[in-house]
Amino acid sequence: MYQHETAAMRLSLLLLVAAALSAAPAAAQMPPIVVPPPVIVQPLVGGGQPGALSPEFYSQSCPRAERIIAEVMQSKQMANPTTAAGVLRVFFHDCFVSGCDASVLIASTQFEKSEHDAEINHSLPGDAFDAVVRAKLALELECPGVVSCADILALASRVLVTMTGGPRYPISLGRRDSLSSSPTAPDVELPHANYTVDHLIQLFTAKGFTVQELVALSGAHTLGFSHCKEFADRLYSFRDKGGKPEAFDPTMNPSLAKGLQAVCKDYLKDPTIAAFNDIMTPGKFDNMYFVNLERGLGLLSTDEELFLDPRTKPLVERYAANSTAFFDDFGRAMEKLSMYGVKTGADGEVRRRCDAYNHGPAMPK
């Protein structure tokens, strides 16, 4: 269900697009280049201080938890350099749907569907799920039944952001894993590639996130890749607002558009064809995503619209010019996101396996 693309395939796509950019004629050359209050909750059994999530939650019950997770993530990232982007995307998809509770990790069965069945989640990378499973197995050997899958996913995301050059931000621990997983909620609650800025702002605002946090979190697209179907409408049969046909979306750099048209020409036959979100530094967490938007090198229409909309353009320009500002704001937004909708007490459990409930899903009341 979750598609894997080989590193060689992805690299070849990057080289094709980069070659198209470097071969562009002169006329098409690119131009020059609030911290939330703490969340007070009940802790998991077996660790932490009574009454609150804490970065030191496992200091007594599983003191090597973060080191174990870091070692597993390092191994996975070295074997597959897109692991960081995959885990970060899975983390976002988890938190934005019912909160950071590992509900996205539950596997569907013939009797019970889960978030895996949502169309928007079909392209989540299997390597990201495998990374969490490996970390869980290692932790179960060290301290069985102690570390939740939700905490593993939160810590793994931070480790991989830092490992690829991004900021280290605080993570409070003590989440419980969900007792349910909706097959329909993700398609409603997650942003889609063709959303307008208005729609994005409405979606994020409804969950308590500001426009600044929306733009900062979008910077995660500095890592990873997207499948051609997510941006094909910008490349083929594009029409302007008046219905006039265009060769491609005119807000896209012409060299990039032509390169992607060549790369994606068979995407209907092969839905695994993809391109890097950031064709300049795809494996490095940096502010190049925002620099690219200024150059018309945004891959998804939602990306490029952030530079075109007057509410978000000043933030894009700020982050493009100042990587420290981006890192600071991204770290704060990720810290806030990691606390969104956390489960505690009887609202959750510590799963023995991340892809299955301990005793079956919670039944509707």
C-alpha positions as CSV (number, residue, x, y, z in Angstrom):
1,M,0.0,0.0,0.0
2,Y,2.8,2.4,0.8
3,Q,5.0,3.0,-2.2
4,H,8.8,2.6,-2.2
5,E,11.0,4.3,-4.9
6,T,14.6,3.4,-5.2
7,A,17.3,6.0,-4.4
8,A,18.7,5.5,-7.9
9,M,15.3,6.4,-9.5
10,R,14.9,9.5,-7.3
11,L,18.5,10.7,-8.1
12,S,17.9,10.2,-11.8
13,L,14.8,12.5,-11.6
14,L,16.8,15.1,-9.8
15,L,19.6,15.0,-12.4
16,L,17.0,15.3,-15.2
17,V,15.4,18.4,-13.7
18,A,18.8,20.0,-12.7
19,A,20.1,19.4,-16.2
20,A,17.0,21.2,-17.7
21,L,17.6,24.1,-15.4
22,S,21.3,24.5,-16.2
23,A,20.5,24.3,-20.0
24,A,17.9,27.1,-19.8
25,P,18.4,30.0,-22.3
26,A,19.4,33.4,-20.9
27,A,15.9,34.8,-21.0
28,A,14.7,32.0,-18.7
29,Q,17.5,32.3,-16.1
30,M,16.5,32.4,-12.5
31,P,16.7,35.8,-10.7
32,P,19.2,36.3,-7.9
33,I,18.6,34.7,-5.6
34,V,4.8,32.7,19.7
35,V,5.7,30.0,22.1
36,P,2.5,28.2,23.3
37,P,1.8,27.6,27.0
38,P,2.8,24.3,28.4
39,V,0.2,21.5,28.3
40,I,-0.6,19.9,31.6
41,V,-1.7,16.3,31.4
42,Q,-1.6,13.0,33.3
43,P,1.5,10.9,32.7
44,L,1.8,7.3,31.4
45,V,2.2,4.6,34.0
46,G,5.8,3.8,34.7
47,G,7.6,7.1,34.2
48,G,7.7,10.9,34.4
49,Q,6.5,13.3,37.1
50,P,2.8,13.3,38.2
51,G,0.7,15.8,36.4
52,A,2.7,16.9,33.3
53,L,4.4,15.8,30.1
54,S,8.1,16.4,30.4
55,P,11.3,16.0,28.4
56,E,12.6,13.9,31.3
57,F,9.5,11.6,31.3
58,Y,11.6,8.4,30.7
59,S,14.6,9.4,32.7
60,Q,13.9,6.6,35.3
61,S,11.8,4.1,33.3
62,C,13.8,4.0,30.1
63,P,16.8,6.4,30.3
64,R,18.3,5.3,27.0
65,A,15.1,5.8,25.0
66,E,16.2,8.8,23.0
67,R,19.6,7.3,22.3
68,I,18.1,4.1,21.1
69,I,15.7,6.0,18.8
70,A,18.6,8.1,17.5
71,E,20.7,5.0,16.7
72,V,17.9,3.4,14.8
73,M,17.1,6.6,12.8
74,Q,20.8,7.1,12.0
75,S,21.0,3.6,10.5
76,K,17.8,4.1,8.5
77,Q,18.8,7.5,7.2
78,M,22.2,6.2,6.1
79,A,20.6,3.3,4.3
80,N,17.8,5.5,2.8
81,P,18.4,9.2,2.7
82,T,14.7,10.0,2.2
83,T,13.8,8.5,5.6
84,A,14.0,11.9,7.3
85,A,11.4,13.4,5.0
86,G,9.2,10.3,5.3
87,V,9.2,10.2,9.1
88,L,8.5,14.0,9.2
89,R,5.6,13.7,6.9
90,V,4.1,10.7,8.8
91,F,4.4,12.7,12.0
92,F,2.5,15.7,10.5
93,H,-0.2,13.4,9.1
94,D,-0.5,11.8,12.5
95,C,-0.7,15.0,14.6
96,F,-3.1,16.9,12.3
97,V,-5.6,14.1,12.5
98,S,-6.9,13.6,16.0
99,G,-3.6,14.7,17.6
100,C,-0.2,13.2,18.1
101,D,-1.3,9.8,19.1
102,A,0.2,7.3,16.6
103,S,-3.2,6.7,15.0
104,V,-1.6,6.8,11.6
105,L,0.6,3.8,12.4
106,I,-2.4,1.4,12.9
107,A,-2.6,-1.1,10.1
108,S,-5.9,-1.8,8.5
109,T,-7.3,-5.4,8.7
110,Q,-10.1,-7.2,6.9
111,F,-12.3,-6.3,9.8
112,E,-11.3,-2.8,10.7
113,K,-10.1,0.1,8.4
114,S,-7.7,2.7,9.6
115,E,-6.0,6.0,8.5
116,H,-4.0,3.9,6.1
117,D,-7.1,3.6,3.9
118,A,-7.5,7.4,3.4
119,E,-6.4,8.3,-0.1
120,I,-4.1,11.1,1.1
121,N,-2.2,8.6,3.1
122,H,-1.7,6.0,0.3
123,S,1.7,7.6,-0.7
124,L,3.1,7.8,2.8
125,P,6.5,6.0,2.5
126,G,6.9,2.5,3.9
127,D,10.4,3.3,5.0
128,A,9.1,5.8,7.5
129,F,6.8,3.2,9.1
130,D,9.6,0.7,9.1
131,A,11.9,3.2,11.0
132,V,9.3,3.5,13.8
133,V,8.8,-0.3,13.9
134,R,12.5,-0.8,14.3
135,A,12.8,1.8,17.1
136,K,9.8,0.2,18.9
137,L,11.4,-3.3,18.7
138,A,14.7,-2.0,20.1
139,L,12.9,-0.2,22.9
140,E,10.8,-3.2,23.8
141,L,14.0,-5.2,24.3
142,E,15.4,-2.5,26.6
143,C,12.3,-1.4,28.5
144,P,9.1,-3.4,27.5
145,G,5.8,-1.7,27.7
146,V,7.1,1.8,28.6
147,V,7.7,4.0,25.6
148,S,4.6,4.9,23.5
149,C,4.6,4.8,19.7
150,A,3.4,8.4,19.7
151,D,6.5,9.5,21.7
152,I,8.7,7.4,19.4
153,L,7.4,9.2,16.3
154,A,7.8,12.6,17.9
155,L,11.4,11.9,19.0
156,A,12.3,10.3,15.7
157,S,11.1,13.4,13.8
158,R,13.3,15.7,15.9
159,V,16.3,13.4,15.6
160,L,16.0,13.3,11.8
161,V,15.5,17.0,11.4
162,T,18.6,17.6,13.5
163,M,20.5,14.9,11.7
164,T,19.9,16.5,8.3
165,G,21.0,19.9,9.5
166,G,17.9,21.4,11.0
167,P,17.2,22.8,14.5
168,R,16.9,20.9,17.7
169,Y,13.7,21.8,19.6
170,P,12.2,20.8,22.9
171,I,10.0,17.6,23.0
172,S,7.9,16.8,26.0
173,L,7.1,13.2,26.5
174,G,4.4,11.1,28.0
175,R,1.9,10.7,25.2
176,R,-0.4,7.7,25.0
177,D,-1.2,5.8,21.8
178,S,-4.7,6.2,20.3
179,L,-7.5,3.6,20.7
180,S,-9.0,4.4,17.3
181,S,-7.9,5.3,13.8
182,S,-10.4,6.9,11.3
183,P,-10.2,5.9,7.6
184,T,-12.1,9.1,6.6
185,A,-10.7,11.9,8.8
186,P,-7.3,12.3,7.0
187,D,-8.9,13.3,3.6
188,V,-10.9,16.0,5.4
189,E,-8.4,17.3,8.0
190,L,-5.1,17.2,6.1
191,P,-4.0,19.9,3.5
192,H,-4.1,18.8,-0.1
193,A,-1.6,19.8,-2.8
194,N,-4.1,22.0,-4.7
195,Y,-5.4,23.9,-1.7
196,T,-5.5,27.7,-1.9
197,V,-3.8,29.8,0.7
198,D,-7.3,30.8,2.0
199,H,-8.1,27.1,2.5
200,L,-4.7,26.4,4.2
201,I,-5.1,29.3,6.6
202,Q,-8.7,28.2,7.5
203,L,-7.4,24.6,8.1
204,F,-4.5,25.7,10.3
205,T,-6.5,28.3,12.1
206,A,-9.2,25.8,13.0
207,K,-6.5,23.8,14.8
208,G,-5.0,26.7,16.6
209,F,-2.0,27.5,14.3
210,T,-1.1,31.0,13.1
211,V,-0.2,32.0,9.5
212,Q,3.4,32.2,10.6
213,E,3.3,28.7,11.9
214,L,1.7,27.5,8.7
215,V,4.6,29.0,6.6
216,A,7.3,27.8,9.0
217,L,5.9,24.2,9.0
218,S,5.7,24.3,5.2
219,G,9.5,24.6,5.3
220,A,9.6,20.9,6.0
221,H,9.2,20.6,2.2
222,T,12.9,21.4,2.1
223,L,13.2,17.6,2.4
224,G,11.7,14.8,0.4
225,F,9.8,14.4,-2.8
226,S,6.3,14.4,-4.2
227,H,4.7,12.2,-6.8
228,C,3.9,13.7,-10.2
229,K,0.2,13.4,-9.8
230,E,0.4,16.0,-7.0
231,F,1.6,18.7,-9.3
232,A,0.7,17.4,-12.8
233,D,-2.1,20.0,-13.1
234,R,0.6,22.7,-13.2
235,L,2.4,20.9,-16.1
236,Y,-0.2,19.6,-18.5
237,S,-3.4,21.2,-19.8
238,F,-3.0,24.2,-17.5
239,R,-5.6,27.0,-17.9
240,D,-5.5,30.5,-16.4
241,K,-8.4,31.9,-14.4
242,G,-10.0,33.0,-17.6
243,G,-9.9,29.6,-19.1
244,K,-7.1,30.3,-21.6
245,P,-4.8,27.3,-22.1
246,E,-1.1,27.6,-21.1
247,A,1.9,25.4,-21.8
248,F,2.3,25.1,-18.0
249,D,1.6,27.2,-14.9
250,P,3.3,30.5,-15.7
251,T,4.2,31.1,-12.0
252,M,6.6,28.1,-12.4
253,N,10.2,28.7,-13.6
254,P,10.1,27.7,-17.3
255,S,13.2,25.5,-17.1
256,L,11.8,23.6,-14.1
257,A,8.4,23.2,-15.8
258,K,9.9,21.8,-19.0
259,G,12.2,19.5,-17.0
260,L,9.3,18.2,-15.0
261,Q,7.2,17.7,-18.1
262,A,9.9,15.3,-19.4
263,V,10.3,13.5,-16.0
264,C,6.5,13.1,-15.4
265,K,5.3,12.3,-18.9
266,D,4.4,8.7,-18.0
267,Y,3.1,9.4,-14.5
268,L,-0.4,8.0,-15.3
269,K,1.2,4.6,-16.3
270,D,3.7,4.7,-13.4
271,P,2.3,6.5,-10.3
272,T,5.6,6.1,-8.4
273,I,7.4,8.7,-10.6
274,A,8.4,11.6,-8.3
275,A,10.5,14.7,-8.1
276,F,12.3,16.3,-5.2
277,N,10.4,19.1,-3.4
278,D,13.7,21.0,-3.2
279,I,15.8,20.2,-6.3
280,M,18.8,22.2,-5.0
281,T,19.5,20.6,-1.6
282,P,17.0,17.8,-1.4
283,G,18.7,15.9,1.4
284,K,19.6,18.9,3.6
285,F,17.3,20.6,6.1
286,D,17.8,24.3,5.3
287,N,15.9,27.4,4.1
288,M,16.4,26.6,0.4
289,Y,12.7,25.8,0.0
290,F,11.9,29.4,0.6
291,V,14.7,30.6,-1.7
292,N,13.3,28.3,-4.4
293,L,9.8,29.8,-4.0
294,E,11.2,33.3,-4.9
295,R,12.7,31.8,-8.0
296,G,9.5,30.0,-9.2
297,L,10.9,26.6,-8.2
298,G,8.1,25.6,-5.9
299,L,6.9,22.1,-6.8
300,L,3.3,22.1,-5.5
301,S,0.8,24.8,-6.2
302,T,0.4,25.3,-2.5
303,D,4.1,25.9,-2.2
304,E,4.3,28.6,-4.9
305,E,1.1,30.3,-3.7
306,L,2.8,31.0,-0.3
307,F,5.1,33.4,-2.3
308,L,2.2,34.9,-4.3
309,D,-0.2,35.7,-1.4
310,P,0.4,39.0,0.4
311,R,-0.4,37.4,3.8
312,T,2.4,34.8,3.5
313,K,4.9,36.4,1.1
314,P,6.6,38.5,3.7
315,L,7.3,35.4,5.8
316,V,8.6,33.5,2.8
317,E,11.0,36.4,2.0
318,R,12.1,36.6,5.7
319,Y,12.9,32.9,5.8
320,A,14.6,32.9,2.4
321,A,16.9,35.7,3.7
322,N,17.4,34.5,7.2
323,S,17.9,30.8,7.9
324,T,18.2,31.4,11.7
325,A,14.7,33.0,11.7
326,F,13.3,30.0,9.9
327,F,15.0,27.5,12.2
328,D,13.8,29.4,15.3
329,D,10.2,29.6,14.1
330,F,10.1,26.1,12.7
331,G,11.4,24.7,16.0
332,R,8.7,26.6,18.0
333,A,6.0,25.4,15.5
334,M,7.1,21.8,15.8
335,E,7.2,22.0,19.6
336,K,3.6,23.2,19.5
337,L,2.5,20.7,16.8
338,S,4.0,17.8,18.9
339,M,1.6,18.7,21.8
340,Y,-1.5,18.9,19.6
341,G,-4.3,16.6,20.8
342,V,-2.1,14.4,22.9
343,K,-3.8,11.4,24.6
344,T,-3.3,10.7,28.3
345,G,-4.7,8.4,31.0
346,A,-7.6,6.2,30.0
347,D,-7.8,8.0,26.6
348,G,-4.9,5.9,25.3
349,E,-2.5,3.1,25.9
350,V,1.2,2.1,25.4
351,R,1.0,-0.3,22.4
352,R,3.1,-3.4,22.4
353,R,3.2,-3.1,18.6
354,C,2.9,0.3,16.8
355,D,0.6,-1.1,14.1
356,A,-1.9,-2.8,16.3
357,Y,-4.0,-2.0,19.4
358,N,-3.3,-4.1,22.5
359,H,-6.9,-5.2,22.9
360,G,-8.6,-4.0,19.7
361,P,-10.0,-0.6,18.8
362,A,-12.2,1.4,21.2
363,M,-15.9,0.9,20.4
364,P,-18.0,4.0,19.8
365,K,-20.1,4.9,22.8
